[in-house]
Amino acid sequence: MEELLIVLVILGFLFVLSELSSTKYKLKLIESKLNVLLEKNGISANGSEFVPIEVQYALKNGKKIRAIRLYREHTGASLIEAQKAINDYLANT
């Protein structure tokens, strides 16, 4: 009986992992399509309206590493994406 329960838990875990991977792929696809639409319509997505207010406060207090971490937490961005977003924000302010 315990073996069956363990197998079911493992299968459930694998299913959740598969769904998460699929969802991440779909989200990346949507983001790339959105970026194309923004670019074709001459809309810049690098403005401060896309940087969470907590991140802006951290940057104003000179805490760039904290700002990158907060940006990642709020947006789900990778480390490289977060660094680029923060550097772009700093360059435009």
ChimeraX commands (.cxc) that place a marker at each C-alpha (Angstrom):
marker #1 position 0.00,0.00,0.00 radius 0.5
marker #1 position 2.81,2.41,0.88 radius 0.5
marker #1 position 4.57,1.66,-2.39 radius 0.5
marker #1 position 1.44,2.61,-4.32 radius 0.5
marker #1 position 1.18,5.87,-2.41 radius 0.5
marker #1 position 4.84,6.68,-3.12 radius 0.5
marker #1 position 4.36,5.93,-6.83 radius 0.5
marker #1 position 1.26,8.15,-6.94 radius 0.5
marker #1 position 3.09,10.99,-5.20 radius 0.5
marker #1 position 6.01,10.72,-7.64 radius 0.5
marker #1 position 3.66,10.64,-10.62 radius 0.5
marker #1 position 1.82,13.67,-9.27 radius 0.5
marker #1 position 5.08,15.50,-8.79 radius 0.5
marker #1 position 6.19,14.69,-12.34 radius 0.5
marker #1 position 2.84,15.89,-13.69 radius 0.5
marker #1 position 3.14,19.20,-11.83 radius 0.5
marker #1 position 6.70,19.63,-13.09 radius 0.5
marker #1 position 5.55,18.98,-16.65 radius 0.5
marker #1 position 2.72,21.51,-16.35 radius 0.5
marker #1 position 5.07,24.10,-14.88 radius 0.5
marker #1 position 7.51,23.65,-17.73 radius 0.5
marker #1 position 4.71,23.95,-20.26 radius 0.5
marker #1 position 3.38,27.08,-18.58 radius 0.5
marker #1 position 6.82,28.69,-18.53 radius 0.5
marker #1 position 7.23,27.98,-22.26 radius 0.5
marker #1 position 3.82,29.46,-23.03 radius 0.5
marker #1 position 4.59,32.55,-20.96 radius 0.5
marker #1 position 7.89,33.10,-22.82 radius 0.5
marker #1 position 6.02,32.75,-26.11 radius 0.5
marker #1 position 3.43,35.33,-25.02 radius 0.5
marker #1 position 6.17,37.70,-23.85 radius 0.5
marker #1 position 7.98,37.48,-27.18 radius 0.5
marker #1 position 4.75,38.15,-29.09 radius 0.5
marker #1 position 3.97,41.10,-26.84 radius 0.5
marker #1 position 7.45,42.51,-27.39 radius 0.5
marker #1 position 6.98,42.28,-31.16 radius 0.5
marker #1 position 3.61,44.07,-30.92 radius 0.5
marker #1 position 5.07,46.81,-28.72 radius 0.5
marker #1 position 8.03,47.28,-31.05 radius 0.5
marker #1 position 5.89,47.40,-34.21 radius 0.5
marker #1 position 3.69,50.04,-32.62 radius 0.5
marker #1 position 6.62,52.16,-31.46 radius 0.5
marker #1 position 5.96,51.60,-27.77 radius 0.5
marker #1 position 8.94,51.41,-25.45 radius 0.5
marker #1 position 8.67,48.89,-22.63 radius 0.5
marker #1 position 11.70,50.26,-20.79 radius 0.5
marker #1 position 9.92,52.97,-18.83 radius 0.5
marker #1 position 9.70,53.17,-15.07 radius 0.5
marker #1 position 6.08,52.01,-15.20 radius 0.5
marker #1 position 7.46,48.48,-15.75 radius 0.5
marker #1 position 9.76,48.64,-12.72 radius 0.5
marker #1 position 7.98,47.85,-9.44 radius 0.5
marker #1 position 7.95,50.69,-6.93 radius 0.5
marker #1 position 9.89,48.66,-4.33 radius 0.5
marker #1 position 12.67,48.22,-6.88 radius 0.5
marker #1 position 12.71,51.95,-7.58 radius 0.5
marker #1 position 13.02,52.69,-3.84 radius 0.5
marker #1 position 15.91,50.24,-3.49 radius 0.5
marker #1 position 17.71,51.93,-6.37 radius 0.5
marker #1 position 17.10,55.39,-4.92 radius 0.5
marker #1 position 18.76,54.13,-1.71 radius 0.5
marker #1 position 21.77,52.83,-3.67 radius 0.5
marker #1 position 20.93,49.15,-3.18 radius 0.5
marker #1 position 21.34,47.77,-6.69 radius 0.5
marker #1 position 21.73,44.11,-5.70 radius 0.5
marker #1 position 18.60,44.29,-3.56 radius 0.5
marker #1 position 16.80,45.96,-6.47 radius 0.5
marker #1 position 17.79,43.12,-8.80 radius 0.5
marker #1 position 16.57,40.53,-6.28 radius 0.5
marker #1 position 13.28,42.38,-5.79 radius 0.5
marker #1 position 12.82,42.73,-9.54 radius 0.5
marker #1 position 13.28,38.97,-9.94 radius 0.5
marker #1 position 10.78,38.25,-7.16 radius 0.5
marker #1 position 8.16,40.59,-8.64 radius 0.5
marker #1 position 8.55,39.63,-12.28 radius 0.5
marker #1 position 9.94,36.10,-12.33 radius 0.5
marker #1 position 12.81,37.32,-14.53 radius 0.5
marker #1 position 16.11,35.48,-14.74 radius 0.5
marker #1 position 19.19,37.04,-13.18 radius 0.5
marker #1 position 20.42,38.28,-16.56 radius 0.5
marker #1 position 17.00,39.73,-17.48 radius 0.5
marker #1 position 16.76,41.47,-14.12 radius 0.5
marker #1 position 20.24,42.96,-14.41 radius 0.5
marker #1 position 19.46,44.24,-17.89 radius 0.5
marker #1 position 16.14,45.73,-16.76 radius 0.5
marker #1 position 17.78,47.47,-13.80 radius 0.5
marker #1 position 20.63,48.79,-15.93 radius 0.5
marker #1 position 18.16,50.02,-18.56 radius 0.5
marker #1 position 16.10,51.71,-15.86 radius 0.5
marker #1 position 19.17,53.41,-14.40 radius 0.5
marker #1 position 20.28,54.56,-17.85 radius 0.5
marker #1 position 16.85,56.12,-18.52 radius 0.5
marker #1 position 16.46,57.92,-15.19 radius 0.5
marker link #1:1,2 radius 0.2
marker link #1:2,3 radius 0.2
marker link #1:3,4 radius 0.2
marker link #1:4,5 radius 0.2
marker link #1:5,6 radius 0.2
marker link #1:6,7 radius 0.2
marker link #1:7,8 radius 0.2
marker link #1:8,9 radius 0.2
marker link #1:9,10 radius 0.2
marker link #1:10,11 radius 0.2
marker link #1:11,12 radius 0.2
marker link #1:12,13 radius 0.2
marker link #1:13,14 radius 0.2
marker link #1:14,15 radius 0.2
marker link #1:15,16 radius 0.2
marker link #1:16,17 radius 0.2
marker link #1:17,18 radius 0.2
marker link #1:18,19 radius 0.2
marker link #1:19,20 radius 0.2
marker link #1:20,21 radius 0.2
marker link #1:21,22 radius 0.2
marker link #1:22,23 radius 0.2
marker link #1:23,24 radius 0.2
marker link #1:24,25 radius 0.2
marker link #1:25,26 radius 0.2
marker link #1:26,27 radius 0.2
marker link #1:27,28 radius 0.2
marker link #1:28,29 radius 0.2
marker link #1:29,30 radius 0.2
marker link #1:30,31 radius 0.2
marker link #1:31,32 radius 0.2
marker link #1:32,33 radius 0.2
marker link #1:33,34 radius 0.2
marker link #1:34,35 radius 0.2
marker link #1:35,36 radius 0.2
marker link #1:36,37 radius 0.2
marker link #1:37,38 radius 0.2
marker link #1:38,39 radius 0.2
marker link #1:39,40 radius 0.2
marker link #1:40,41 radius 0.2
marker link #1:41,42 radius 0.2
marker link #1:42,43 radius 0.2
marker link #1:43,44 radius 0.2
marker link #1:44,45 radius 0.2
marker link #1:45,46 radius 0.2
marker link #1:46,47 radius 0.2
marker link #1:47,48 radius 0.2
marker link #1:48,49 radius 0.2
marker link #1:49,50 radius 0.2
marker link #1:50,51 radius 0.2
marker link #1:51,52 radius 0.2
marker link #1:52,53 radius 0.2
marker link #1:53,54 radius 0.2
marker link #1:54,55 radius 0.2
marker link #1:55,56 radius 0.2
marker link #1:56,57 radius 0.2
marker link #1:57,58 radius 0.2
marker link #1:58,59 radius 0.2
marker link #1:59,60 radius 0.2
marker link #1:60,61 radius 0.2
marker link #1:61,62 radius 0.2
marker link #1:62,63 radius 0.2
marker link #1:63,64 radius 0.2
marker link #1:64,65 radius 0.2
marker link #1:65,66 radius 0.2
marker link #1:66,67 radius 0.2
marker link #1:67,68 radius 0.2
marker link #1:68,69 radius 0.2
marker link #1:69,70 radius 0.2
marker link #1:70,71 radius 0.2
marker link #1:71,72 radius 0.2
marker link #1:72,73 radius 0.2
marker link #1:73,74 radius 0.2
marker link #1:74,75 radius 0.2
marker link #1:75,76 radius 0.2
marker link #1:76,77 radius 0.2
marker link #1:77,78 radius 0.2
marker link #1:78,79 radius 0.2
marker link #1:79,80 radius 0.2
marker link #1:80,81 radius 0.2
marker link #1:81,82 radius 0.2
marker link #1:82,83 radius 0.2
marker link #1:83,84 radius 0.2
marker link #1:84,85 radius 0.2
marker link #1:85,86 radius 0.2
marker link #1:86,87 radius 0.2
marker link #1:87,88 radius 0.2
marker link #1:88,89 radius 0.2
marker link #1:89,90 radius 0.2
marker link #1:90,91 radius 0.2
marker link #1:91,92 radius 0.2
marker link #1:92,93 radius 0.2
view
